[in-house]
Amino acid sequence: HVQLVESGGGSVQTGGSLRLSCQVNGSYKRGSMCMGWFRHIPGKEREGIAGIDRGSTTSVANSVKGRFIISQGDAKHTVFLEMSNLEPEDTAMYYCAAKYPCSEAAWIYTKFQLYQFWGRGTQVTVS
């Protein structure tokens, strides 16, 4: 079983930066998991932001490309989302999710239904 805990959200001004973290806990085989970052604005569909596969290859949505970067800690127990040049439109609840086991490529973040494990989210507010 896998547990995910997000942190790092908060309130920032337009143009500011935040670094979200997702701590991965539980019993799993290291290097067999795909991770993704998603965001949800009430009244809108959940949006996939970025993904990282078990080989640490990454993929980022066009809507945030050049501003957001997904990365993984050395031990692969933590996944980060570095967000810069934030805009009010980035205001949302941000979630990390895991697909385990996973043999797919990083772009599967576009298919949130494939992820079985989800964190509770961390709020990002840009004003």
C-alpha positions in Angstrom: 0.0 0.0 0.0 1.2 3.5 -0.9 0.5 6.7 1.0 1.2 10.2 -0.5 1.5 13.4 1.4 1.8 16.7 -0.4 3.3 19.9 1.1 4.6 23.3 0.1 1.5 25.0 -1.1 0.6 28.5 0.0 -0.3 32.0 -1.2 2.1 33.9 -3.5 1.9 37.0 -5.7 1.8 36.8 -9.4 5.3 36.0 -10.7 6.3 34.2 -7.6 7.5 30.7 -7.1 6.6 27.6 -5.0 8.1 24.2 -4.6 5.6 21.4 -3.9 6.7 18.1 -2.4 5.1 14.7 -2.4 6.4 12.3 0.2 5.9 8.7 -0.8 5.4 6.2 2.1 4.4 2.6 2.4 5.5 -0.7 1.1 6.6 -0.7 -2.6 9.4 -1.7 -4.8 11.6 1.2 -5.5 11.8 2.1 -9.2 8.5 0.6 -10.1 6.2 3.6 -9.8 5.0 6.4 -12.0 4.2 9.7 -10.3 2.1 12.6 -11.5 1.1 16.0 -10.4 -2.5 17.2 -11.0 -4.5 20.2 -10.1 -8.2 20.9 -9.6 -10.2 24.1 -9.7 -13.7 23.8 -8.4 -16.2 23.5 -11.3 -13.5 22.4 -13.7 -12.0 19.1 -14.7 -8.9 17.7 -13.0 -5.9 18.7 -15.0 -2.7 16.7 -15.4 0.3 18.9 -15.0 3.4 16.6 -15.1 4.5 13.1 -14.8 7.7 11.1 -14.1 8.1 7.4 -15.0 10.0 4.7 -13.3 13.1 5.6 -15.3 12.9 9.2 -14.1 11.9 10.5 -17.6 9.6 13.5 -17.2 6.8 15.1 -19.2 5.1 18.4 -18.6 1.8 19.8 -19.9 2.0 22.5 -22.5 0.0 24.8 -20.3 2.8 25.0 -17.7 5.8 24.1 -19.8 8.7 26.4 -19.2 7.3 27.4 -15.8 6.9 24.0 -14.0 9.4 21.3 -13.5 8.8 17.8 -12.0 11.7 16.0 -10.4 12.4 13.2 -8.0 14.6 12.9 -4.9 17.7 10.7 -5.1 16.0 7.9 -3.2 12.8 8.3 -5.2 10.8 8.7 -2.0 9.9 12.3 -2.8 8.6 14.0 -5.9 8.8 17.7 -6.4 7.0 20.2 -8.5 8.9 23.4 -9.0 6.6 26.2 -10.0 7.8 29.6 -11.2 6.4 32.7 -12.7 3.0 31.8 -11.2 -0.2 33.3 -12.5 -3.6 33.7 -10.9 -4.8 31.0 -13.3 -2.5 28.5 -11.5 -4.6 28.9 -8.3 -5.9 25.4 -7.6 -5.6 22.4 -5.3 -2.6 20.4 -6.3 -2.4 16.7 -5.9 0.3 14.1 -6.4 -0.6 10.6 -7.5 1.1 7.3 -8.0 0.5 4.4 -10.4 2.1 1.2 -9.0 3.3 -0.9 -10.5 4.0 1.1 -13.6 5.7 0.3 -16.9 4.2 3.2 -18.8 5.9 6.4 -20.0 5.7 9.7 -18.2 3.0 11.1 -20.4 0.4 9.0 -18.7 -0.2 12.0 -16.4 -2.7 12.9 -19.1 -4.8 9.9 -17.9 -5.5 10.5 -14.2 -7.7 7.4 -14.1 -4.6 5.2 -14.3 -3.3 6.4 -10.9 -4.5 4.4 -7.9 -3.0 6.3 -5.1 -3.7 10.0 -4.3 -2.6 12.5 -1.7 -5.0 14.9 0.0 -3.7 17.9 -1.9 -2.1 21.2 -1.1 -3.7 24.5 -2.0 -1.9 27.0 -4.2 -3.3 30.5 -4.4 -1.8 33.2 -6.7 -3.0 36.8 -6.5 
